[in-house]
Amino acid sequence: MTLHIPCRQLPNSEGLDLPHYATSDAAGLDLLAAIPAGAPLLIGVGQRRLVPTGLAIAIPSGFEGQVRPRSGLALKHGITVLNAPGTIDADYRGELSVLLINHGEQDFEVTRGMRIAQLVICPVSRIEWSNVGDLTGTNRGGNGYGSTGI
């Protein structure tokens, strides 16, 4: 299934490519850092920074955007999306930004055009609550954290 998503490149993304899939079966599009050239953004150990992408998009009703970490940044540098997955609602029209945190052992420099996260567009189910006196039983019941042996 192919969705057509309207996208507006903001002035800070001038000259950057639109997000694209790195491979033919990739689930996520790579989001790029739209920060000034020659002015890298430093993320110190344990620090978090909001990194602009220079994009505004119009996600269709019934879908959401999920901002997910890039596995290479996480493995090599300890850089991940703090609120992973970040949710972009269908009615949001502002600039997409990525909240990165440095869990690594040294400061990390984000440069213009760097691939900082992935964007995945997913369908969303809406619910209506049905308030009941009892829930149907299961083998697990109310057993919570660690109850399955993990």
Secondary structure, DSSP 8 states (H G I E B T S, - for coil): ------EEE-GGGTT-----BSSTT-SSEEEE----TT--EEE-TT-EEEEE-SEEE---TTEEEEEE--HHHHHHH-EEETTSSEEE-TT--S--EEEEEE-SSS-EEE-TT-EEEEEEEEE---------SS----SSTT--TTTT--
